[in-house]
């Protein structure tokens, strides 16, 4: 019966491993560099009943807006790089309890009034955002 040959790493194996490692580091660096350079201006988008009512820059603050829809009134404040609903006469007050939003993709929703306030544009500010698996 024959024995299988002993397998040992050689110089070429080390070279291949070094090239794979260098490529992995280059890809990771490109993701991080791209994430930090993608910063831009955040826009506040206000929608009522699914229709965009107003859009303005977050950097236009401090300012205060009032929106009335379906018998409810929301008082919206833009301050210190964020936006919040300071007061509302809706029954659940979820929009008020959401607090200040300041990152792209975040939103404040008032279901009884059917008002959505969301931040769009700019970068997320958190660097890499990926799902692996």
Secondary structure, DSSP 8 states (H G I E B T S, - for coil): ----------HHHHHHHHHHHHHHHHHHHHHHHHHHHT----EEEEEETTEEEEEEEGGG-SEEEEEEETTEEEEEEEETTEEEEEEE-SSS-HHHHT--B-STT-EEEETTTTEEEEEESS--SSS------
